[in-house]
C-alpha cells in the first residue's frame, strides 16, 4: 500500500466529449420538435375554428355548392 498512483486530469476525455456533443444534438432536436409542435398546433386549432365558422355560415344561409 505504499505505492502511489498518479491520476492526471490533463486534457479532455474523448468519450466525455462525444457524450457532450450527443447531448447538444439531442437538445437541439428536442427544441426543434417542440417549436414545430407549437407552431402547427396553433395553426390546426385556428384552421378548425375557421372551418367551423364557415360551416355555420353555410348552414345559416342555406348555401349549396353542388349542382
Buried (B, 14 or more C-beta within 10 A) or exposed (E): EEEEEEEEEEEEEEEEEEEEEEEEEEEEEEEEEEEEEEEEEEEEEEEEEEEEEEEEEEEEEEEEEEE
